[in-house]
Amino acid sequence: MIVSSGKTEEIEKSKTTCQGIGGRMATPRNDAENNGISFFTIKHNQYAYLGLKEGPKAGVFHYPSGIPALYTRWSKNEPSGQGQENCVEMYTDGKWNDKGCNQRRLTVCEL
């Protein structure tokens, strides 16, 4: 189940919020899950951080378990941060962008 309070927070606060309700930051593994998260970005007209993080190799992003992400929906020419943008945000069109981790984005959790 994917849920959102509609609040925007910094990524560490989003992680804490999701853990506080017994979940974790939403991390899509297929189109259906990506569409579920996208529903909230459209509803609240906000970008959302996803529960993916760049690993030691630039441009390779990992699930919270540490396994490299097998499913991606990168926007054209992304990821482009070359190791400088370690988080992933979802646009309102459901596409992804690598982004610095210091912004306020919509909190979306999976339970």
Buried (B, 14 or more C-beta within 10 A) or exposed (E): EBBBBEEBBBBEEBBEBBEEEEBBBBBBEEEEBBEBBBBBBEEBEBBBBBBBBBBEEBBEBBBEEEEEBEEBBBBEEBBEBEBEBBBBBBBBEBBBBBBEBEBBBBBBBBE
